[in-house]
Each structure stands twice: as C-alpha cells, then as structure tokens.
Amino acid sequence: MTEESSTDSYLSVVMTTTGMAQVTGGNTVTSSSTRGIEFYFQIAVVMIGAVGTAANAFILYALVASKEHKTHVLVVHQNALDLFASFFMIVTYTTKLCNIKLNGSVGYWLCTILLSECLTWWGTIASAVNLAIITVERYLKVVYPA
C-alpha cells in the first residue's frame, strides 16, 4: 500500500510539472505561442522607438530652426537624451529580431553593448535625471525669482 501511494504522489508531481516545458537531451523546448508573443512585442517596441525618434528629432529641429535652443538648454538636452534612448531602442530590438548567433569576440561585444539594452537604459536614466534637474530649476525660478 505504501508503494502505491508514493507512486501516485510522484506521478501527480510529474504530471503537473511536465506541462510547463519538455526537457529533451538537456535542451528546454518552449511553446511556439510564446515566441509569437515575444516577436509581436519586439515589433511593437521597434514601432514605438521609431515614433519616439521621429518626434524628438522633429522637436530638436524646430528648436534649432526657431533659434530657441540657446534659451531652453535643458529642454534641448531632454529631447536629445530621449532621441538617444529611442534610437538605441530601435537598434537593440531590431538586433534581437534578427536572431544573430553570438560567436567569438564580435558576439561577446554585441551581447554586452546591444542585447543587454545598456545604451537604451543609459539614455532613459539620463533623461530621468535631466527631468529632475529641470524640476529643480523651475522650482527655484518660481520660489526665488531673479
């Protein structure tokens, strides 16, 4: 009786855990629907990056053309940082969509620089810091007008 109950509990554990992924020869096989969702997500991110790049480039062009870039330096910096982050978002996710094999030193640097999304995050974090600086500057202009 104890052998039968231990076998039943083992089978229930095995039956619940094998539904997630199949292990064949040390390789994990994921379902094709997960790859489909990931593909469409990456396409959406590339589209969002393209819109962000175009919008920020247009705003920078308008500021330079109207010669307002000298009076609104922090706003120009904000748009430049957002342009940087949006551009590298496009580059990063386009590289991910290409499924490049990462072999040798080129693969190492490609993974370290592009696929890790570090350039996108540097632009995003710098943009957040710049927004904080703009906020402090505007606060000081209101509280202590010169």
N, C-alpha and C positions, 0 to 999 in steps of 0.2 A: 504494500500500500504506500509506503514512503517513497519508493522508486517512482511510482505512478504520479504522485503529487509533485515531486520535484521535476519530473519530466514535463508535466503540464505547466508549471510556473516558468520553466525555461523556454518552452515553446511560445508562451504568451509574450515573453520579453523579446524573443527573436522576431515574432510576427509584428510587434509594434515598432521595432527599430529598423527593420529592413524596408519599410515603406518610404523612408526618407531618401536613401541613396543605396545603390548597389555597389558592392566592392568586388571588383574582378581583377585578380592578379595584382593587387596593390594600387590600382587606379580607381578613383572615385568617379562614377558616372552620374551626371546631373540630368535633370529632365530638360527636354528641348524647349518647354514653355518658359523656363527661367532665362535661357539665353535669348529668347524672343523679347521678353520684357526688358532685359538689360539692353538689347540692341535699340529698341524704341526709346528707352530712357536716354541713351547716349546720343541718338539723333536729336531728341528734344533739347538736350543741353547744348549741342552744336548750334541749333537754331537760335536759342536764347543768347548764346555768345555772339552770334552774328548780328542780331538786333542790337545788343548792347554795344558792340564795337562800332556799328554804323551810327548809332545815336550819339555816342560820346565823341566820335570823330567829327560829326556834324556840329556839335556844340563847341568843340575846340575851334573848328573852322570859323564859326560865327563870332566867337570871342576875338579871334585874331583879326578877322576881316573888319570888325567894328572898332578895333583898337581899344577894346575894353580889357584885354589880357594884362595890361600894366596896372590897372586899378583893382582888379579882382584876382590877385595872385593865388590865393588859397582855393578859389573855385576852379581856376585853371589846373592847379595841381590835383584837385579832386577828380576832375574829368580825365586828366592824363593817367592817373592811377587806375581809374575804372576802365579806361581804354586798354591799359596794360593787362589787367586781370581778365577782361573779356576776350582779348586776342589770344592769350595763352590758354584760356578755357577752350577755345576753338581748336587750337593746336593739340592740346592734351587729349581731348576726346576724339578728334579725328585720328590721332595716332592709336588710341585704344580700339577704334573701329577697324583699323587696318590689320589687326592681329599679327603684328610683326614678331618674328622669332627673336628672342633676346639672347644672342650668342656672342661671346667674346667681349672685348672692351667697348665696342660700339653699343652692344646690347646692355651692358652694365650702365653706361652713361645715359642711354636713352631711358632706361628704367629709373635711374636716380634723378634725372632732371625732369623729364616729361611725364612719365607714367605715375610718378609719385604725387603729381599735382602741386609740387612745391612752388613753382612760378605763379600759378593761379592764387595760391594761398598767400604768397608774399604780397601780391597786389591787393588782395582782399583785406589783409591785416593792415597794410599801409593806408588803405582807403579808410578803414575804421579809425585809425589814429589821426588821420587828417581831418575827419569829421569831428573828432573830439577837439582838435585844435581850433577848427572853425567855430565850434560852440563856445569855447572859452573866449576867443577873440570877440565874438558878437556880444557875449555877456559883459565883457569888460567895456566895450563901446557903449553899452546901454547904462551900466552902473556908473562908470567913470567917463562921461563924455569929455573930450578934449577940445 
